[in-house]
Amino acid sequence: MELSVIILNYNTKNLLKECLRGIRLASPRLALETVVVDNASTDGSAEMTLSEFPEARLIRAERNLGYAGGNNLGLKYAVGRYVMIMNPDILIWPGSLEALVSYLDAHPAVGLAGPRLTNPDGSVQPSCYRFHTPAIPVYRRTILGALPPARRALADFLMEDFDHQSEREVDWLLGGALCARRQAVEEVGPLDESFFLYFDDTDWCRRFWEKGWRVVYYPGSVMVHFHERASIGGVLELLRNPMARVHLKSAFHYFRKYQGKENPRIRS
């Protein structure tokens, strides 16, 4: 088996349906398996998968395991040489999966590769980043991000100096669409389940670098991400938006985990 595509779903039945349909219509010229991990959804996602996409393997979690836990469950069942971790709000273009597999075949030192993600209108969506500084999560979640020093720091974090049109080693890639080499995963280990949501992708990419594997943004593969950017507000957002609080909690855990440790050295 060349490629295992793991799709982690939680109450996103309609998006999951379009994602699975996209894989089917793209007809990848690969020995491919699709593994759907349903994180205890209550919207009929699992039943829809069974009835409309019998070619997909459905794994039902008894409870919501979070991003890391759900994807790790999928990794236990995946058998491909490469593993594509993909959110259900991703739509693949024909040839995009083959492009990632071909790239990894040709570059054995690369452990993780991520595609170029676009918005539905075709504009480029940020999907590769520099490592966080402690201020970045605060800037992203509060009105402080509108201040000039914060805007400069965020531009650096988001790699706005990069045109996103060329292959490049990067600190970390968005976890919504990652293609990993199985050999590398076996050396690095699974995602850290102490992160329920957010920073698990940052942590994983960092651990790939620490084990000597390259992490690369590869725009030769293109996918559409139907992602709505989280709102940015002040203290009120932290009070009314539980995801903002989860984000900052994960940020605190990440910086505590790596306290006193230097970031891995990236060549570009």
LINZIJO-V450819 format. One record per residue. RES is the residue in one letter. PHI is phi in degrees with one decimal (NA if undefined). PSI is psi in whole degrees, 0 to 359 (NA if undefined). D_LAST is the distance of its C-alpha to the last C-alpha in whole Angstrom. Layout:
# LINZIJO-V450819
res & phi & psi & d_last
RES & PHI & PSI & D_LAST
RES & PHI & PSI & D_LAST
This chain:
# LINZIJO-V450819
res & phi & psi & d_last
M & NA & 125 & 33
E & -78.3 & 315 & 29
L & -140.5 & 133 & 28
S & -109.4 & 125 & 29
V & -102.0 & 116 & 29
I & -103.4 & 121 & 29
I & -114.9 & 118 & 30
L & -95.1 & 123 & 31
N & -122.7 & 139 & 34
Y & -143.7 & 102 & 36
N & 55.4 & 40 & 39
T & -128.2 & 56 & 37
K & -57.0 & 313 & 39
N & -66.2 & 318 & 39
L & -65.1 & 318 & 35
L & -60.4 & 318 & 35
K & -59.8 & 315 & 38
E & -67.6 & 323 & 36
C & -62.9 & 312 & 33
L & -65.8 & 322 & 35
R & -64.5 & 322 & 37
G & -62.2 & 318 & 34
I & -63.4 & 317 & 33
R & -64.2 & 314 & 36
L & -70.4 & 329 & 36
A & -67.9 & 339 & 33
S & 45.4 & 61 & 35
P & -55.8 & 135 & 32
R & -85.1 & 60 & 32
L & -138.4 & 154 & 31
A & -77.4 & 103 & 33
L & -129.9 & 143 & 32
E & -124.0 & 146 & 34
T & -112.3 & 124 & 33
V & -115.7 & 117 & 34
V & -100.8 & 119 & 35
V & -101.6 & 115 & 35
D & -97.7 & 119 & 37
N & -85.5 & 56 & 37
A & 61.4 & 45 & 41
S & -66.5 & 157 & 41
T & -121.1 & 12 & 44
D & -105.3 & 13 & 44
G & 85.0 & 12 & 45
S & -58.1 & 314 & 41
A & -64.1 & 316 & 42
E & -64.1 & 320 & 46
M & -61.6 & 317 & 44
T & -61.2 & 315 & 41
L & -62.8 & 319 & 44
S & -82.1 & 325 & 47
E & -104.4 & 341 & 44
F & -133.8 & 67 & 42
P & -63.9 & 342 & 43
E & -73.2 & 342 & 41
A & -85.5 & 144 & 38
R & -91.1 & 123 & 39
L & -101.1 & 126 & 39
I & -115.7 & 120 & 39
R & -100.1 & 122 & 40
A & -83.8 & 144 & 39
E & -74.8 & 340 & 42
R & -149.0 & 169 & 41
N & -71.6 & 111 & 37
L & -88.9 & 359 & 35
G & 79.8 & 180 & 32
Y & -66.7 & 309 & 29
A & -65.9 & 312 & 28
G & -63.6 & 319 & 31
G & -65.4 & 315 & 32
N & -68.2 & 325 & 29
N & -63.5 & 324 & 30
L & -61.8 & 318 & 33
G & -63.8 & 321 & 32
L & -60.6 & 329 & 30
K & -66.6 & 333 & 33
Y & -99.3 & 340 & 35
A & -70.5 & 141 & 32
V & -121.6 & 0 & 32
G & -71.5 & 158 & 30
R & -63.3 & 328 & 27
Y & -122.6 & 152 & 25
V & -127.3 & 122 & 25
M & -100.2 & 114 & 24
I & -93.9 & 122 & 25
M & -140.5 & 135 & 26
N & -76.7 & 156 & 28
P & -70.9 & 349 & 31
D & -92.5 & 24 & 30
I & -106.1 & 135 & 28
L & -117.4 & 122 & 29
I & -88.3 & 146 & 28
W & -89.0 & 150 & 28
P & -54.3 & 133 & 30
G & 90.9 & 350 & 27
S & -70.7 & 323 & 24
L & -71.3 & 318 & 25
E & -60.3 & 322 & 26
A & -63.4 & 319 & 22
L & -66.3 & 316 & 20
V & -63.6 & 316 & 23
S & -62.6 & 320 & 22
Y & -63.4 & 314 & 18
L & -67.0 & 325 & 19
D & -60.3 & 322 & 21
A & -84.2 & 349 & 20
H & -131.9 & 80 & 16
P & -66.3 & 346 & 18
A & -84.6 & 352 & 15
V & -87.9 & 123 & 14
G & -94.8 & 329 & 16
L & -134.8 & 135 & 16
A & -133.1 & 141 & 15
G & -124.5 & 144 & 16
P & -79.3 & 171 & 18
R & -77.8 & 125 & 18
L & -100.8 & 140 & 20
T & -122.3 & 158 & 23
N & -76.1 & 166 & 26
P & -56.7 & 335 & 29
D & -84.2 & 2 & 29
G & 94.7 & 351 & 26
S & -72.1 & 151 & 24
V & -72.3 & 136 & 21
Q & -106.9 & 133 & 20
P & -57.3 & 131 & 17
S & -143.7 & 2 & 16
C & -134.7 & 147 & 13
Y & -145.5 & 163 & 12
R & -89.4 & 159 & 11
F & -60.2 & 147 & 13
H & -66.1 & 148 & 16
T & -100.1 & 162 & 18
P & -57.5 & 334 & 22
A & -77.4 & 336 & 23
I & -58.5 & 311 & 21
P & -59.9 & 325 & 23
V & -67.4 & 315 & 26
Y & -60.8 & 321 & 25
R & -73.5 & 337 & 25
R & -110.6 & 357 & 28
T & -133.9 & 171 & 30
I & -67.9 & 347 & 31
L & -59.4 & 336 & 29
G & -64.3 & 346 & 26
A & -83.6 & 348 & 28
L & -72.8 & 147 & 28
P & -53.6 & 314 & 26
P & -62.3 & 323 & 24
A & -67.9 & 320 & 23
R & -63.3 & 322 & 22
R & -66.6 & 318 & 20
A & -65.0 & 320 & 18
L & -68.1 & 323 & 19
A & -62.1 & 321 & 17
D & -67.4 & 315 & 14
F & -59.3 & 317 & 14
L & -81.6 & 1 & 15
M & 56.6 & 46 & 12
E & -69.8 & 348 & 15
D & -81.5 & 358 & 13
F & -108.2 & 135 & 11
D & -80.8 & 352 & 14
H & 61.8 & 21 & 14
Q & -107.1 & 355 & 15
S & -129.2 & 155 & 12
E & -63.8 & 142 & 11
R & -161.6 & 140 & 7
E & -68.8 & 139 & 6
V & -136.0 & 161 & 7
D & -63.5 & 308 & 9
W & -154.8 & 160 & 12
L & -119.3 & 150 & 14
L & -61.1 & 133 & 18
G & -72.9 & 354 & 21
G & -69.5 & 343 & 23
A & -156.5 & 96 & 21
L & -132.0 & 135 & 20
C & -113.9 & 119 & 20
A & -114.5 & 144 & 20
R & -79.7 & 128 & 21
R & -57.9 & 318 & 24
Q & -56.6 & 319 & 24
A & -67.8 & 318 & 21
V & -60.5 & 320 & 23
E & -65.1 & 329 & 26
E & -80.5 & 319 & 23
V & -78.8 & 324 & 22
G & 99.3 & 170 & 25
P & -73.0 & 178 & 26
L & -62.6 & 149 & 25
D & -79.8 & 111 & 26
E & -77.2 & 359 & 29
S & -73.1 & 347 & 30
F & -96.1 & 112 & 28
F & -74.3 & 320 & 30
L & -159.6 & 139 & 28
Y & 75.6 & 143 & 25
F & 69.9 & 353 & 22
D & -68.1 & 325 & 23
D & -71.4 & 319 & 20
T & -58.5 & 313 & 17
D & -61.5 & 317 & 19
W & -64.0 & 312 & 19
C & -60.2 & 319 & 15
R & -60.0 & 318 & 15
R & -68.5 & 328 & 17
F & -61.8 & 313 & 16
W & -60.4 & 318 & 13
E & -64.3 & 333 & 16
K & -89.3 & 4 & 17
G & 91.0 & 9 & 15
W & -93.7 & 140 & 14
R & -80.8 & 147 & 11
V & -118.2 & 122 & 11
V & -130.8 & 135 & 10
Y & -86.1 & 125 & 11
Y & -126.5 & 100 & 14
P & -76.8 & 359 & 16
G & -68.0 & 346 & 18
S & -113.1 & 131 & 20
V & -126.5 & 134 & 22
M & -137.8 & 155 & 24
V & -98.7 & 134 & 26
H & -117.7 & 113 & 26
F & -86.3 & 69 & 29
H & -112.5 & 132 & 28
E & -97.8 & 124 & 29
R & -64.7 & 137 & 27
A & -64.1 & 144 & 29
S & -71.0 & 155 & 31
I & -115.5 & 125 & 30
G & -143.1 & 199 & 33
G & -104.3 & 216 & 35
V & -60.9 & 327 & 36
L & -60.0 & 324 & 39
E & -63.6 & 320 & 36
L & -64.1 & 333 & 35
L & -80.9 & 324 & 39
R & -102.0 & 345 & 39
N & -112.0 & 103 & 36
P & -63.1 & 331 & 36
M & -67.7 & 329 & 32
A & -64.3 & 320 & 31
R & -68.6 & 320 & 33
V & -62.1 & 320 & 31
H & -60.5 & 313 & 28
L & -70.2 & 326 & 28
K & -64.0 & 317 & 30
S & -66.5 & 323 & 27
A & -61.4 & 315 & 25
F & -60.6 & 317 & 27
H & -63.8 & 319 & 27
Y & -62.2 & 312 & 23
F & -69.4 & 329 & 23
R & -69.2 & 321 & 26
K & -61.9 & 321 & 25
Y & -106.4 & 19 & 22
Q & -58.3 & 129 & 24
G & 81.4 & 0 & 23
K & -105.8 & 137 & 20
E & -76.5 & 151 & 17
N & -64.5 & 147 & 14
P & -57.5 & 150 & 12
R & -82.0 & 120 & 9
I & -105.7 & 139 & 6
R & -78.7 & 337 & 4
S & -131.5 & NA & 0
